[in-house]
Amino acid sequence: LLYGDWEVSEGGEIYRPREWVTVENERLVDGRLSGPKVRRVRHWDLAASEPTSSNPDPDYTAGLLLAHDRASRRFRIEHVERFRKTPGSTKDRIATVAARDGDAVLQHFEIEPGASGKLAYDETVGRLTELGIRVGGKRPTGSKEVRAVVSATAMENGRISVVSGEWTETLFDELEQFGTTGVHDDQVDALS
């Protein structure tokens, strides 16, 4: 409770989306930027656990669909897919979302360090490639905090807008709380 306002968010140190981001009505923009210089990527931050009595709050798998208009140098977050599933169900859901996105959207994955990260990437990419889905990946460099500053700076400078959806408030909440101990950062990782 801050100054008697029950709806207030405390606010994070890096992101302030409610101050910096234009939220666009999905019905007005049809959820898509268009033009020859617009590219789309859905970046996935992977997890593969459902809540259990021994792990009641596991990480989420988050896939953030980002459009980039190279002409205007602007970005739009068009959709976020966020869920907790077993490994097999996670792969199925990713394949379903990727098929819905279509071949104009690159599905992108972080390649976690170590052998298990490479194996997980190869397994996911192989399955999607067999389905004819465009896939890419990259090993992250720098800490997640350093990577987050890049997207936060673009957001503060008005270069990122967000399409309004049922997921928007959850995204904003997570962005604002980024860096707080015990708070999920899966959507932040998918954005940065």
C-alpha positions as CSV (number, residue, x, y, z in Angstrom):
1,L,0.0,0.0,0.0
2,L,1.5,3.3,-1.1
3,Y,-0.3,6.5,-0.2
4,G,-3.6,4.6,0.2
5,D,-3.6,3.3,-3.4
6,W,-4.3,-0.5,-3.5
7,E,-3.7,-0.7,-7.2
8,V,-0.2,0.8,-7.2
9,S,2.9,-1.1,-8.3
10,E,6.1,-0.5,-6.4
11,G,8.1,-0.2,-9.6
12,G,11.4,-1.7,-10.6
13,E,14.7,-0.1,-11.0
14,I,15.1,-0.9,-14.7
15,Y,11.6,-0.9,-16.4
16,R,8.7,1.5,-16.1
17,P,6.3,0.2,-18.8
18,R,3.2,2.0,-17.5
19,E,5.1,5.3,-17.9
20,W,7.1,4.6,-21.0
21,V,5.0,2.4,-23.3
22,T,2.1,3.2,-25.6
23,V,-0.5,0.4,-25.3
24,E,-2.3,-0.1,-28.6
25,N,-5.8,-1.5,-29.0
26,E,-5.5,-4.9,-30.7
27,R,-8.7,-4.4,-32.6
28,L,-7.4,-1.1,-34.1
29,V,-4.0,-2.4,-35.2
30,D,-5.1,-6.0,-35.9
31,G,-2.1,-7.0,-33.8
32,R,0.4,-6.5,-36.7
33,L,2.8,-3.9,-38.0
34,S,3.0,-4.2,-41.8
35,G,5.4,-3.2,-44.5
36,P,8.4,-4.5,-46.4
37,K,10.8,-3.5,-43.6
38,V,8.9,-5.3,-40.8
39,R,10.4,-8.4,-39.3
40,R,9.0,-10.6,-36.6
41,V,10.6,-12.9,-34.1
42,R,9.2,-14.9,-31.2
43,H,11.9,-15.4,-28.6
44,W,11.4,-18.2,-26.1
45,D,12.7,-18.5,-22.6
46,L,12.2,-22.2,-21.8
47,A,11.2,-24.0,-18.6
48,A,9.6,-27.4,-18.3
49,S,7.9,-27.8,-14.9
50,E,4.4,-27.7,-13.6
51,P,3.6,-26.6,-10.1
52,T,3.9,-29.4,-7.5
53,S,3.8,-29.6,-3.7
54,S,7.6,-29.7,-3.6
55,N,7.9,-26.9,-6.3
56,P,4.7,-24.8,-6.1
57,D,6.1,-21.8,-8.1
58,P,8.4,-23.0,-10.9
59,D,9.6,-20.9,-13.8
60,Y,7.3,-20.3,-16.8
61,T,8.0,-20.9,-20.5
62,A,7.6,-17.5,-22.1
63,G,7.5,-16.8,-25.9
64,L,7.4,-13.1,-26.7
65,L,6.4,-12.0,-30.3
66,L,8.2,-8.9,-31.3
67,A,7.8,-6.9,-34.5
68,H,10.6,-4.6,-35.6
69,D,10.1,-1.9,-38.2
70,R,13.6,-1.3,-39.6
71,A,12.5,1.9,-41.4
72,S,11.2,3.6,-38.2
73,R,13.5,1.6,-35.8
74,R,10.4,0.9,-33.7
75,F,9.4,-2.3,-32.0
76,R,6.0,-3.7,-31.0
77,I,5.3,-6.5,-28.5
78,E,2.4,-8.2,-30.3
79,H,1.8,-11.2,-28.1
80,V,3.2,-13.2,-25.1
81,E,2.6,-16.9,-24.6
82,R,3.3,-17.9,-21.0
83,F,2.7,-21.3,-19.4
84,R,4.0,-24.1,-17.1
85,K,4.0,-27.5,-18.6
86,T,6.0,-30.8,-18.6
87,P,8.8,-31.1,-21.1
88,G,6.8,-33.0,-23.7
89,S,3.8,-30.7,-23.3
90,T,6.1,-27.6,-23.6
91,K,7.4,-28.8,-26.9
92,D,3.9,-29.4,-28.2
93,R,2.7,-26.0,-27.1
94,I,5.7,-24.3,-28.7
95,A,5.0,-26.2,-32.0
96,T,1.4,-25.1,-31.9
97,V,2.2,-21.5,-31.3
98,A,4.9,-21.5,-33.9
99,A,2.5,-23.0,-36.5
100,R,-0.1,-20.3,-35.6
101,D,2.6,-17.6,-36.0
102,G,3.3,-18.8,-39.5
103,D,6.5,-18.9,-41.5
104,A,7.0,-15.1,-41.5
105,V,7.9,-15.3,-37.8
106,L,11.3,-16.6,-36.7
107,Q,11.2,-18.8,-33.6
108,H,14.3,-17.9,-31.6
109,F,15.8,-19.7,-28.6
110,E,18.5,-19.0,-26.1
111,I,21.2,-21.7,-26.2
112,E,22.0,-22.3,-22.6
113,P,25.6,-23.1,-21.7
114,G,26.8,-26.6,-21.3
115,A,25.9,-29.9,-22.9
116,S,22.3,-30.0,-21.6
117,G,21.6,-26.6,-23.1
118,K,22.9,-27.7,-26.5
119,L,20.9,-30.9,-26.3
120,A,17.7,-29.1,-25.4
121,Y,18.2,-26.6,-28.2
122,D,19.0,-29.3,-30.8
123,E,15.9,-31.3,-29.7
124,T,13.5,-28.3,-29.9
125,V,15.0,-26.9,-33.2
126,G,15.0,-30.4,-34.8
127,R,11.3,-30.9,-34.1
128,L,10.3,-27.4,-35.3
129,T,12.5,-27.7,-38.4
130,E,10.8,-31.0,-39.3
131,L,7.5,-29.1,-39.2
132,G,8.9,-26.5,-41.7
133,I,9.2,-23.7,-39.1
134,R,12.0,-21.2,-39.2
135,V,14.2,-21.4,-36.2
136,G,17.3,-19.7,-34.8
137,G,19.2,-19.5,-31.6
138,K,22.0,-17.7,-29.8
139,R,24.1,-18.1,-26.7
140,P,23.5,-15.0,-24.5
141,T,26.4,-12.7,-23.6
142,G,26.5,-10.6,-20.5
143,S,24.3,-10.8,-17.4
144,K,20.5,-10.7,-17.8
145,E,20.5,-7.3,-16.0
146,V,22.9,-5.9,-18.7
147,R,20.8,-7.4,-21.5
148,A,17.6,-6.0,-19.9
149,V,19.0,-2.5,-20.0
150,V,19.0,-2.5,-23.8
151,S,15.3,-3.1,-24.0
152,A,14.5,-0.8,-21.1
153,T,16.4,2.0,-22.8
154,A,14.4,1.5,-26.0
155,M,11.2,1.4,-24.0
156,E,12.1,4.6,-22.2
157,N,12.9,6.3,-25.5
158,G,9.5,5.5,-26.9
159,R,10.7,2.9,-29.4
160,I,8.6,0.0,-28.0
161,S,4.8,-0.2,-28.0
162,V,2.6,-3.0,-26.8
163,V,-0.6,-4.5,-28.3
164,S,-3.2,-4.7,-25.6
165,G,-4.1,-8.3,-24.7
166,E,-5.0,-10.5,-21.7
167,W,-1.2,-10.9,-21.1
168,T,-0.3,-7.2,-21.0
169,E,-0.8,-6.6,-17.3
170,T,1.2,-9.7,-16.3
171,L,4.0,-8.6,-18.6
172,F,4.0,-5.1,-17.1
173,D,4.0,-6.5,-13.6
174,E,7.0,-8.7,-14.3
175,L,8.9,-5.9,-16.0
176,E,8.3,-3.6,-13.1
177,Q,9.4,-6.1,-10.6
178,F,12.5,-7.3,-12.5
179,G,15.5,-7.7,-10.2
180,T,13.4,-8.4,-7.1
181,T,14.4,-11.6,-5.4
182,G,11.9,-14.4,-5.8
183,V,10.0,-12.7,-8.7
184,H,9.8,-14.5,-12.1
185,D,11.8,-12.9,-14.9
186,D,10.9,-15.3,-17.8
187,Q,9.1,-12.6,-19.9
188,V,12.0,-10.2,-19.3
189,D,14.4,-12.9,-20.5
190,A,12.2,-13.4,-23.6
191,L,12.3,-9.6,-24.3
192,S,16.0,-9.1,-23.7
